[in-house]
Amino acid sequence: MLELRPGMDRTVAEEAELKLVVLALPPVKSVQAKSMAEQVDALALTVWPTLLSPTIEADAVLIQRDTKAAQLQPQSGEDARTYLQRLWRRPARE
């Protein structure tokens, strides 16, 4: 999503944010009856990083980007539990 921001105005950024939330609903609903461990495995590396990230904003974000936002994304080879442990050890936002 960061690659798309240079061409966004406020309206486009708000629409993108809304669409991300709407796209998160089906995966969340699909695991709501499962155990918490299964929900973590299904959502922690896909849906949660998107929903934890700062709100999508227009072009100005390229100049004033939250330097800690990248820490919310899963790292290569990271499983769900490792991802969550990393987030809990060092909060991305202070």
N, C-alpha and C positions, 0 to 999 in steps of 0.2 A: 504494500500500500504506500510506503514511503516514496517509491519511485514515481507514483502518480501525482503526488502533491504539487509539483511545480505548475501544473496547468489548472489547479483548482481555484475557484473563487468560493466565497462563503456558502452559496447555495449548493454547489457541487459537493463541498466538504460535508455539509450537513446531511445531504442525501446519502453519501458514502457511509457515514456513521450510522445512519438509520438502517441501511441495507446490511451492514455487518451484524447489527443486533438481530435483525430479522433472520439472517442466515444462521445465526447461532441457535435459534429456537428448535429446529428439528433435531439436531444432535443431542441437545439437552433433554428434550422430551423423550427421545428414543431410549435413554438410559435412566429415566426417573424412577422406574420400578426396580432397578438393579441395586446391588449393595454399594456402599460408599466406595469401596476399593475398586469395583468395576467402573463406577462413574469417574473416579480419578484416572484410571487407565484410559478411558475413552475420551476424556475432555481436557486433561491437564496440558497436553502438548499441542492441542489444536484450538479449542474454543477459548479456554481461559487466557492465554497470552493476548488474544485479540481483545477480549473484554477488559483485561487489566491495563491495556495500553492507554496512553493519553488520548483524549478525544481528537478525532481528525479535524484539522483546521486548514484554512486557506494558506496560500503561499508563504505568509510571514513565518510559518513554522520552520521553513528551511533556514531562516536566519536565527530564530530563537528556539531551536529544538531542545526539548528536555534531554539532557545528556544521559540520563539514566533509563530512558525509555527502551533502549536496545537490550538492557538487562532482563526485560520482561519476556523476551523471545527465548524459546528453547534453544539450547546449544546443540551442536552436532553430536549425535550419539547419546544424548541425554534421554533417560527414560522418565516416566511421569513422576516417580517418587524422588529421583535425583533433582529433577526440575523444581518440584515443590520445596524440597529441603534447601536448595540454593536460594529460592525466593525468601524463605522464612529466616535464613541466616542473615541475609543482608537486604533489607527492604530497598526496593527500587526508588521509592519516593520517601523523602524525609520531611 
